[in-house]
Amino acid sequence: MNIPRTPANTRSTDFTAEIDGVISPLIPTLARAHRAASQQLLQGTGLSAGQELLVMRLFDRPAQSQADLTRWLGVEPPTTAKMLARMEKAGLVERARSETDRRVTLVSLTPAGRALHRRVSKVWDDLERVTTAGLADSEVQELERLLRQVISNLLDDQDAPAGC
């Protein structure tokens, strides 16, 4: 690992610029930058970054359980509950108890939520364009392959017994 020293009076806004040859510190930096770009593109939609995922997921599917959405998002249940509460207050989703299992809360888009689908699709297209700017099509394909491999590595490691 090559970590050059920087003078104490200069401070980089991206600490990863000071680290060479190490991948792990780049991942949270990338995630934060991607989320910030997403949030900027979502301005004026009434959505926060992350909520657009639910608009896209619920658009062409029947009502889904809150627990299934939580698993799909890969977050903790309180995170999903808070996100849905905000979207419900904004009139974008509605939650109702399942008629077949009263323990299950089903979530669906309202007409106002469905109306956001086209705009969110455009945001996703714009975000993809910004994210992959300067990359050739073959590089985008290779980046996708590599990112999927990294994700697989990390998920496989979580499933491994401790100490392996």
N, C-alpha and C positions, 0 to 999 in steps of 0.2 A: 504494500500500500504506500502510495506516495502522497504525503500530506505536506505541501509547502507551507512555510510559515509566512503569515502576513503581518505587516506592522500593526501595532495595537491601535494606531489612530485611524486606520482604514477599516471599513466594515462593509463586506459584501452583503447585498440583499439576498443572495442565493449562496448559502454556505457550501453547497455542492461544487461551486466553481473552484473551491480551494482543495477539493479532494479528487484525486485521479486514480482510476483503476479499481474503484469499488462501486458496485451496483446498488446495494441496499439503501444507501442514503438518497439515491436519486428517486426511488419509488415514492416516498411520501411527498417529496418536492413536486414530482410529476402529478400526483393525485391532487395536491392543493392547487397547482396551476390550472389543471384541467377543470376543477370545480369552480375556480374563480372565472375562467373563461365562460363556462356554462352559465354561471350566475349573471354575468354581464349580458350574454345573449338572451337570457330569459327576462331581462328588464322589460316592464310593460305588460307582461303576461299575467302578473299576479302570482306567479309560482316562484318558489325558491328552488335552488339546485337540489335535485333528488326527487322533488315532487313530479317533475316531468316524466320520470320513469314510471310512476303510477298511472299517469294519463295514457302513456303509450301501452302499458300492460293491460289496462282495463278497457281500452277502446274497442277492441274486436273480440273480447271474451265476455262470457256471462259474468255475473257477480262472482267475486272470489272471496274466500274467507280471509279475514285479517291475519290469521296465523300463516296461511299460504303465502300471502304478500310479504310477511315478515321474513319467512324462509327465502323467498325469491330475492328480496333485497339484500339479504345477508346481514341484517341488523338485529338489534335487541327489540323485543316487543314494545317497551316504552317509547322507543324511537319511532316505530311505525304508528303507535297510538297518537303520539304528538303530531306527527306529520298529517295523519288523517283528520285529526281534530281541526287543525288549521285549514285543511282543504274543505272540510265539511262546513266550517264557519264561513268560508268564502263562497259556499254554494257550488263547489266543484264535484264533490262526491257525496254519496249518502250511504249510511250504514244501517243495516236492519238485521234483526235476528233471523236465523234460518228457520223455515217452517218445519223442517224435518229434525233439526237438532238445535234446540233453543240455546245451547251453550256456544254455538258458532255465530260470529258476527260476519255478515256478508257485506262486501263493499262494491259499489258500482258508481259509474260516472253519472252525473246529472246532465241534462241537456247543455248547461253552461260548461261543464267539464269536457263533454264531447266536442263542443265548439272549439276548444283549444287544440284539438288533435292536429289540425293542419299546421298551425303556428308552431307547435312543439316539433313536428316533423321537420319544419324548415330550420328551427334552432339546431336540431340534431345534424342536419346536412351542413349547416354553417360551422358547427363545432368540429365536425369531421374534416372539413376543408381547412380550418385553422390548425387543427391538430396535426394534419399530415402535410402542411405546406412545405414545399421544398423537397419532398420525397417523391421519387419515381414510383410508379405503380408496383414495380417489383420490390421496392424497398418497403412499401406499405404492406404488401403481402408477407414479406419476411418479418417485419416488425410484429404483425399480427401473430404469426407463427411463434415467434420468440416470446411474446407476452403470454400467449396461451401456455407455453411450456413453463414459464416462470410461475404462472398461476397454478398449474398442475403440480409443480414441485412443492409449492408452499402448502397446497391443500393436502397432498400426499404426506407431507411432513407432519401436519396436524393430526393425521390419522394414525401415525406410527406410535407405538408404545414409548413412554418416556425412557430415556437412556439409550435409545437405539441410534 
